[in-house]
C-alpha cells in the first residue's frame, strides 16, 4: 500500500473511531425503555449507525493490517 493511501486509511479509521464514540455518547441520552415511538426510532437508528460504523472501522483496520 502506498504511503499516501495508508495515511488516508489511517485518517479514515481515526474518524470512524471518533464517530463511534460520538454515537455511543448520543445513546446515553436516550432511554430505550420509553414507549415514545419517535425516541424508539432514534434509539434504533443510532444502534444501526453504530453497527455500520463498527463494520467500516473493522474493514479499515483489516485493510491496514493486510497491507501493513
Secondary structure, DSSP 4 states (H G I P E B T S, - for coil): --HHHHHHHHHHHHHHHHHHHHHHHHHTT--TT---HHHHHHHHHHHHHHHHHHHHHHHHHHHHHHT-
